[in-house]
Amino acid sequence: MTPPTLPDDPGDRARRGKRALRARGRSTDRGVSTALGYVLTLSITVVLISGLMVAAGGFVSDERERVTETELDVVGNRLAAGIESVDRIGAAPGESRVEATIRLPPRVAGTTYTIEVEPGPPTELALTSTYPEVTVRVPVKNETSLAASRLDGGDVTITYDSSSGTLEVVS
């Protein structure tokens, strides 16, 4: 129970004044302005979206490298299989010249690439993309010596010439 207040108590007068203002539809509490609320909401939204963009950018970059590596591996294995096939056919008696064209894409994951034939041992194909710079090495199992070469991605021709006894890969 509250003690009785005297009519000249200043706290009592203030409470009665607030009640009267509220009854008339006015508030004595101070509120945050609409403009300030809008600016705060907009700022928080911009910060959150920026954070998401930075995080997503790294994820996309990693995925692009992975896709490029996978596609280079597939292209390298197709070329290695072609070289091995020409090598087997060229080793057969009675063959003087064997030639095969392997259709390879000119671009992988939206970027150009180069193929380097590195005679062994072990014989390898080194496929390198332009952007992102990814290098994939694919081994080649061949009996005949393979001439070193460097070419751009796209269709390649593999040639075996019995007079020189070598395999050659050209664009």
N, C-alpha and C positions, 0 to 999 in steps of 0.2 A: 504494500500500500504506500502510495506517495504522500509525503507530507503536504499539508495545505500550503498554498503559495499566497503571498500577499498581492494585492492588486497592483502595487507599484513595482513588482519584480520585473527587471528588464528581460530576463529569459522568457517569462510568460508572454510578454508583449511580442517578442520575436516569433514565438511559436504560433501565436494567434495570427500574426501577419502572414506567415507562410501558408497557413491553412486557408486564409482568405484569398490569397493569390492563386492557390491551386483550385479553389472552387470556381474562380473566374476563368480558368483555362490557361493560366500562365505558370511557368515553372521558375523557381529560383535557382535550380541546379544548372550549372554550366555544361554545355554539351560540346562535343567535338564537331567542328564545322564539316560540312559535306565535302568541300574542296580538299581538306586535309585527308579525309578518309579515302577519297578517290586517288590522291597522289600516293598514299601508302599502299593501297591495293595494287595500283599500277606498278609501283616499284617492286613489290614482292613478286608479282607475276613475271616481270622482266628478269629478275634474278633467277627464278625457278626455270624459266624457259632457256636462259643462257646456260645454266648448269646442265640441263638435259641435252642441249645441242653439243656441248663439249664432250659429254659422256658418249653420245651417239656417234660423234665424229671419230673417236678412237676405235669404237666397235666396228664401224664401217671400214676403216683403214685396215684393221686386222683381218676382216673377212675378205677384203679385196686381195690381200697378200696370199691368203690361203687358197682362194679360187685360182689366182694366177699360178701358184705353185702346182696345184692339181692339174690344170690344163697343160702346163709345160711338161709335166711328167707323162701325160697321155700322148702328147705330140712326140716327145722323145722316144717313148716305147714304140710308137708306130714307125718312126724312122729307123730305129734299131732293128725292128722285125724286118723291114724292107731290106736293110743292108745284109742281114743274116740270110735272107732268102736268096738274094743275088749272089752272095758268097757260096751258098750250097749249089745253086744251079751252075755257076761258073766253074766249080770244081769238078763237075761231071765231065767225063771224056767226050770229046768231039765238039765242045762248045768253044767258039773263038771269041764271041762278043755277046755279052748279056747286058740288057738295059731295062731299067724299070723306073717308072715315074710314080712318085708317092705324092698324093694330094694332101697338103698340110694347110691349115688356115693361115692367112697372112697376119692375123692378130689373135692374141689370146687375152681374155678379160679386158678387151678394149684397148690394148697396148701392143706395140710392135715388139718383136723379139729377134734375137740372132741365134744361129746354131754354129757351134764350133766343133769340128771333128778333130779329136785329139787321138792320134795313133798311139798305141800302147807301148809296152804293156802296162796296165790293162787299157784296152781301147775304150774310149768314152765319148759321149756326146754331151757337150755343155750348152744348155739352152738358157739364155739370159733375157729377161724382159726389160723394157725401157723404164716404165713407171707403173708400179713400184719396182725397184730393182731387185729381182729375185733370180737366183741361179739354181738350176736343177741339173744334176749329173745322172746320166743313164749309161750303164755299161753295155758294151756290144761284144758278142761272142762271135769272132770271125777267125777263119783260117788264113785267108788271103790278106796281104798287107793293105792297109787303108791309107790313102793320101790325106794329109792334113788340109783342112779347108775351113773357111769362115763364110757363112752366107746368111742372108736375111730370111725371115720366116716366109712361108708360102710353098708352092709346089717345088719339089726337088727331083732331080734325076740321079739315079745310082747306076754307074757304069762299071762293068768288068771287061777288061781287055786282056786276052790271053797273051798277046805279044809283050805287054809290059808287066803282066802278072799282078796288077793292082786294082783295087776298087777305088772309085772316085765319086764323090758326092758334089753335085753342082746345082745351081738354081736354074 
